[in-house]
């Protein structure tokens, strides 16, 4: 019989439960800041291009740093490193809050946003590969990994649901500076949780191989493995052409739907509802069987919904489309993470996840620049429709590749001795520790 406990079985592990609670609060603050930043930049500059540029600068460092961070994640203490990155995130948000509240950042002097966005991007480029690897450290058992990833996604998307609504209300009541200050304070919860977590890493054998050599090895491994190659390519297409929609949400909220910051928060929160539904679906799965098919179908749904949203002038219809967009896009990200961590050789996990992280973080800013440029030339509605149409063509081609993808996934699972994740045995709870 289905039980809620089975849906979130990874939360029965103390270390993961602590991280879930601390990170959950912090992520609400992060979404408050994300919602506020888009509105703040557009209010100051009235430029869709600069809106895209700021988003670009906050994520582009991943292109250069994440591959090396993935190699570092295989040999550094991931627990201690994450404590450091969260402290730096808190500092960045604090500087942003001070700049806005003091008036240093204003319509004539908005360039500090460039520096602070780059700072955020550099921290994220290191933090993300370590955080992706840290999930297995927390649950200590690979059979719990899909549930932990899905539960992590549910946490992220719950914050995505709550944060924009809070952000939209706070902008109207107190202004943008308070929103940035709230995000800075929210990092204290995840820092506190990380300090309470106890993990013992096994001694690591000294390797004479250079960091660059490890990076190259990870890229070669990813390219030779068809499932990983395809999954990363699929993620790249949607990060470049689909996730860029978030960069122009302020344009649709204010200029197309004739709304306010509250309208923007409502749109993003509705996408968060769809994302949360997908997260619950992923958490309820007991294995990865059939997941590639589900992913391809929802890729088509998300692409069609983006086209519908781009052409809509009705708030009600736009909200429906945002619901479907949130569902489809979350499946692309969560299933890619789950499938990659399921099939990858444990020794290569950090390096392969750095490729995932680089794709996830670095292509989206190029998409933001692209959608910003196209919006200035063609208008936001046509620009988003063109990008979504490219995603739809890619997703339809992906349906054709499913049989070959599944065959190669099974081959890798057998090779890595992880067939349990396809047809799992009953889950037994793990004690805190680290696998591999």
N, C-alpha and C positions, 0 to 999 in steps of 0.2 A: 504494500500500500504506500502511495506517495506521501511523504512528510516534508514539511518546511525545513526540518533539520537536514534532510537529504539534499535539498536544493542548495544549501549553503554549508555543506559538510566541512569545507576548509576553515570555517570560522570556529570549529571545535579545537583547532590548534592555537595555543596561547599566543605564540609569536605573531601569527597572521592576524589574530583577532585584535591585538594591540595596534598593529600597523593599520588595519582597516578603520578602526575608530579615529586614530590620529589623522590619518591621511584624508578620511572622509570630511572632517571639519575643514582642514586646510584647502581641499579642493573646492569647497563652496566659496571660500575667499578668492581662490584663483579664478573661478567663473564670474564672480562679482567684478574682478579687475578686467577680465577679458571683455565683458559686456561694456564696461565703462570706458575702456581704452578706445574701442571702435567709435563710440558715440562722441567721446572727447575730441579725438583727432578730427572727425568730420565736422564737429561744431566749430573748432578753431580754424580749420583750413578750407572747408567746403570743397574739398578735392577728393574724388574717388581714387585718383592716382596715388596721393599721399597716404590715403587709407591703406591701399595695397602695399605701399613702400614700407610703412611702419610694421605691418604684418610680416613682410619679407625679411626685414632686418632682425626681427625677433626669433626667426627660425633658421636663417641661412647658415649660421655657424655650424649647425649639425653636419652640413655637407663636408666640412673640413676636419671637424673634431671627433665626431661620433665613431668613425672607423677605428681611430686610435683608442678611444674610450672603451670600445668593445674588447680590444686586446688587453687593456689595463684591467677590465672587469674580470678577466680570467686569472689574474694574478694578485690584484690588490684586495684589501679587506673591504668588501662591498658595504658592509654595515657602517663602518666608520666613515667611508667616503660619502654615503648618503646623508649622514648627519651634517657633514661639511657643506654639501650642496644646498640643503634646506636652510642653513644659516645664511648662505649667500643669497638665496631667493628672498628671505626676509629682509635683508639689507637693501636689495634692489627695489622691492615694493615700498620700503620706508623712504628711500631717496625720492621715489616718484611722488609719494604722498606729500613730502615736505616741499618739493618743487611746485606742485599744484596749489597746495594750501597757502604757500607764501607768495604766490603770484609770479615766481621766477619763470615758470612755464606759462606762456600766454600766447595770444594770436600773433604777436610780433616776434616772440622768442620761443618757438616750438622746437628748435634744434636739440635741446637736451633729451627730447623723446628718442632721438636717433641713438644717442649714447646709451640710454637706459634700455632700449629695445635690444641693442647689440649685447649688452651685459646679460640680459635675460636669456638671449639665445645661446651664449657661450656656456652659461650655467646649465641650461637644459640639455645641451649637447653632451655634457659629461653625465648629468644626472640620469637621463633616460635609459641608456644601455645598462647602467648599474641597477636601476630600479626594475627593469625587465628581468634581469638575472636574479634579483633579490627575491622574487616571488617563490621560486623553487627553494631558496635558502630558508624561507619562512615556513613552508609546509613540509619540507624535507622528504617528500615522497612523490615520485613522478605520476603515480596514479591519481593523486589529488590535484595535479597541475591544471588540467582543463577546468575543473571547478574553481580553482583559485583565480585563474585568469578571468573567467566569466564573472566571478564575484567581484574582482577588481574592476571589471568593466561596469558592473552594476553600481559600484561605489562612485565611479567617475561620472556615470550618467545620471545618478541621483543628484549629484552636485550640479551637473549641467542643467537639471530640471529646476533646482532650487535657486542656484546662484544668479542666473539672469533676471529672475523675478525680483529678487532682493536688490540686485544692482540697479534695475530700472526704477524701482521705488526710491532707493537711496539717492539716485541722481536727481530726481524730482524734488526730494525733500531737503537734501543737504549739499548736493553738488558732488562733483567727481572726486575731489581730494579725499573726502571721508571714505569713499569706496576703496581707494588705494591703501589708506591707512588700515582699514579693516582686513584687507588681504595680508598686509605685513604682520599684523598681530596673529592671524590665523595660523601662521607657520609654527607658532609655539606649540600647538597641539601635536603636530607630527614629529617635531624635534623631541618633545617629551616622550612620545610613544617609542621612538627609536632608542632613546636612552634606557627605556625599561626592557627592551627586547634583549634576549640572551642567545647568542649564536656562537658556537665553537667551530672554527674552520680547521680542516685537517691541514697538516704541514704540506706546503706546496714544493714540489721538486723544482730545483733551480734550472732554468732554461737559458742556454746561451743564444737562442734565436732572438734576433732583434724585434722590436715592436713592429717595425715596418714589415718584416718577414711574416709575422703573425697576421697582420692585416691582409697581406697578399694571399696567404694561405686560406684565410676566411673567405675572401672574394672568389678564389678558385673553387673552393668547396661549394659555395652557394651557386656558382654558375654551372658546375657539373651535375648538380642535383636538380632534375627537372621540376619536381614539386616546389622546391624552394625558389628556383628561378621564375617559375610561373606565378607563384604567390606574391613574390616581390614585385614583379612586373604589373600584376593586377592592382596591387596597392599603389604603385607609382602612378598609374593612369588615373585612379580616383583621387589621389592626393593632389595631382597636378590640375585636373580639369573639374573635379566635383567638389572637393572640400573648400575650394576657393570661394564658394558661394557665401561662406561666413564673412568674408572680407567686405562684401557689398550689401550685407543685411541692413546697415544703417541707411543706405541709399533707397532700398525698397521700403523700409519702415517710414522714412520721412517723405520721400519724393513720389513714390508709386502709390503707397497706401495712405499717404497724407496723415501719418501718425506722429507719435512722440517717442521719447526714450522708453516709455512703457510699452509701446507697440513692439519695439525691437526686443525688449525683454520677453514679451509674450511669444514672439516668433521663435526665439532661441529656446525658451522653456518647452514649447510644444515639440520641437525637435528632440529635446531632452526626454520627453515622455516616450516618443518612439524609440529612442536609443535605450531607454530603460526596459521597455518591453523586450527588445532584442537581447539585452543582457540577462533578463530572467530566463528567456528561452535558452540561451547558451549555458546558464548555470544549471538548468534542468536536464541537460544532455548528460548521459552517463558514458558516452564514448564519442569518437569523431566520425563514426560510420555515417555516410550520407551528407556530411558537412560541406564538401565541395559543391554538391548539387544545390544545396540550400543557398550557399554563398553566391553562385552564379545567377540564380533566379532573382534573389533580392538585389543584385547589382542592376539587373534590368529594371526592377521596380523603382529603385532610387533614381536612376537616370530619367525615367519617364516622369517621376514626381518633380525632379528639378526643372524639366521643361514646363510642366504644368505651373509650378511656382513662378517661373520667369514670366509667363504670359498672364498671370492672374492679376486682376485689379480688385478682387474681393478679399477682405480680411479672412472671412470664414473659409473660403477655398484655399487661400494661402496657408492657413493653419493646418488644414487637412494634408496638404502637400508636404509641409514641414514635418508632420508626424511620420509620413512614409519615408521622407529623406532621412530622418533620424534613425528609423529602423534599418533601412538598407545600408547606410554608411557605417553604422555600428557593427553590423555583421561583417562587412569587409575588413574592418580593423581587428575585431576580436577573433574572428575565425582564422585570419592570417597568422596572428600571434599564436593561437592555440595549435594550429597545424604545424607551423614551423618548429615550435618547441617540442612537439610530439615526435617529429621525424628526425630531428637533428641529433648528431652524435654529441654526447654530453661534453666531450673535450672541446668541441667547436662552438658550444652554445653562445658564449659571450661574443665571439667574433661574428657569428651569423646574426645574432640579435642586433649587433651594431649596424649591419646592413639594413635590417628592418627599421631600426631607429632612424638611420640617416634618410631612408626613403620616406618614412612617416613625417619627419620634421623638416627636411630640406626641400622637398618638392612642393609642398604646400605653399611656401613663400613665393616660389616662382609662379605658381598658380595665382597667388594674390596679385603679383605684379601684372601677370597676363590679363586677369579679369579687370584690373584697374585700368590698364591701357585700352583694352577693348571697350570698356564702359565709356571711356572718354571719347573714343572714336565712333562707336556704334550705338551707345546707350546700354544701360545695365541689363535691360530685358533681353535684347538680342544677343549680347555678349554671353550671358549665362545660358541661353538656349543653345548656342553653338557649342559651348564646352560640354553641356549635358548630352548633346547628340553624339559627340565623339565617344563619351563613356558608354552610351547605349550600343554603339557599333562594336566596341570592344567586348562588352558583356555578352552580346549575342554570339560573337565568335568563341567566347569562353565556354558556352554551352556545348559546343562541338568537341572541345578538348577534355571534357570530364572523364570519359572512360580511360584515356591514357593517364590522366592525372591520378585517378584512384589506383590504377595498377602500380604506378611508381611509388605512391605513398605506402602501399602494402609492402612493396619490396624493401623500402627503407626501414619500415617498422620491424620487419623480420631481421634485417641486417643489424639493427641497433638493439635487438632483444626487447622491444617495447610493444609487442602485439597486444598486451593487456589493455592498452589505451584504445584499441579498436574493438575488442570484445573483452571488456574488463571482468576481472574477478571481483568478489565483494570487497569493498574498501575497508581497510583496517586503519585506525587512527595512528598517526606517527607521532613520536616524541620529538621535541624541538631538536634540530640539528641541521646538517647539511649533507646533501647527497652529492657524490662525485668529487 
